[in-house]
Amino acid sequence: MQTTIYYKDEDEYLIDKVEEKANRERKSKSAVILSILEEYFEAERRIGEILNDMGAVTFDRIKDALEAQEQGTDKKLGEILVENDYVREVDLDRALQVQDQ
């Protein structure tokens, strides 16, 4: 997918900041912009919500895992989702990275 960003001259400093961050992190400008958007939209979200937003798991399966968690286990929701093959470990790792930002 391709997106074009139109901005005014007074917003150019923001584009400069994106470029600086991209150079510092050795990423593309689009990757930096996407990570900023992801951080904004996923801030303070729970792991199940992030996984659902990613399309990695349905709310029904999250509900099942939460019910299993309430049965007295000390396992985290992500562990239960992976153990039940509801979500791939790589998706959980990505969601945890997003949550930690």
C-alpha positions as CSV (number, residue, x, y, z in Angstrom):
1,M,0.0,0.0,0.0
2,Q,1.2,3.5,-0.7
3,T,0.2,6.7,1.0
4,T,1.0,10.3,0.1
5,I,1.4,12.8,2.9
6,Y,0.6,16.4,2.2
7,Y,1.9,19.0,4.7
8,K,2.3,22.7,5.0
9,D,5.6,24.6,5.1
10,E,5.2,25.2,8.8
11,D,4.9,21.4,9.4
12,E,8.2,20.7,7.7
13,Y,10.0,20.5,11.0
14,L,8.0,17.4,11.8
15,I,9.1,15.7,8.6
16,D,12.7,16.6,9.5
17,K,12.2,15.0,12.9
18,V,10.9,11.8,11.2
19,E,14.0,11.8,9.0
20,E,16.3,12.2,11.9
21,K,14.7,9.4,13.8
22,A,14.8,7.2,10.7
23,N,18.5,7.8,10.3
24,R,19.2,7.2,14.0
25,E,17.2,4.0,14.1
26,R,18.3,2.9,10.6
27,K,14.7,2.6,9.4
28,S,12.7,4.0,6.5
29,K,10.7,7.1,7.1
30,S,7.5,5.2,6.5
31,A,8.5,2.6,9.1
32,V,9.1,5.4,11.6
33,I,5.7,7.1,10.8
34,L,3.9,3.7,11.2
35,S,5.6,3.1,14.5
36,I,4.5,6.5,15.7
37,L,1.0,5.9,14.6
38,E,1.0,2.4,16.2
39,E,2.3,3.9,19.5
40,Y,-0.4,6.6,19.4
41,F,-3.3,4.3,18.7
42,E,-2.3,1.4,20.9
43,A,-1.2,3.4,23.9
44,E,-2.6,2.0,27.2
45,R,-4.3,-0.8,25.4
46,R,-4.4,-4.3,26.9
47,I,-2.6,-7.1,25.2
48,G,-5.8,-8.8,24.0
49,E,-6.9,-5.6,22.4
50,I,-3.6,-5.1,20.7
51,L,-3.6,-8.7,19.4
52,N,-7.2,-8.3,18.2
53,D,-6.3,-5.0,16.4
54,M,-3.4,-6.8,14.7
55,G,-5.9,-9.4,13.5
56,A,-4.0,-12.1,15.4
57,V,-6.9,-13.3,17.6
58,T,-10.7,-13.0,17.9
59,F,-12.4,-11.5,20.9
60,D,-14.1,-14.9,21.4
61,R,-10.8,-16.6,21.9
62,I,-9.6,-13.8,24.2
63,K,-12.7,-14.3,26.2
64,D,-12.0,-18.1,26.4
65,A,-8.4,-17.4,27.6
66,L,-9.6,-14.9,30.2
67,E,-12.1,-17.4,31.5
68,A,-9.3,-20.0,31.7
69,Q,-7.1,-17.4,33.6
70,E,-9.9,-16.8,36.1
71,Q,-9.9,-20.5,37.0
72,G,-7.0,-19.9,39.3
73,T,-3.9,-20.1,37.1
74,D,-1.1,-17.7,37.5
75,K,-0.3,-17.6,33.8
76,K,-0.5,-14.4,31.8
77,L,-3.1,-14.0,29.1
78,G,-0.5,-14.2,26.3
79,E,0.8,-17.5,27.7
80,I,-2.7,-19.0,27.7
81,L,-3.4,-17.7,24.1
82,V,-0.1,-19.3,22.8
83,E,-0.6,-22.6,24.7
84,N,-4.1,-23.0,23.2
85,D,-2.8,-22.2,19.7
86,Y,-5.1,-19.1,19.6
87,V,-2.2,-16.9,18.7
88,R,1.3,-17.3,17.3
89,E,4.3,-16.6,19.6
90,V,5.7,-14.1,17.1
91,D,2.4,-12.2,17.2
92,L,2.4,-12.1,21.0
93,D,6.0,-10.9,20.9
94,R,5.1,-8.1,18.5
95,A,2.1,-7.1,20.6
96,L,4.2,-7.0,23.8
97,Q,6.7,-4.7,22.0
98,V,3.9,-2.4,21.0
99,Q,2.5,-2.4,24.6
100,D,6.0,-1.6,26.0
101,Q,6.3,1.5,23.9
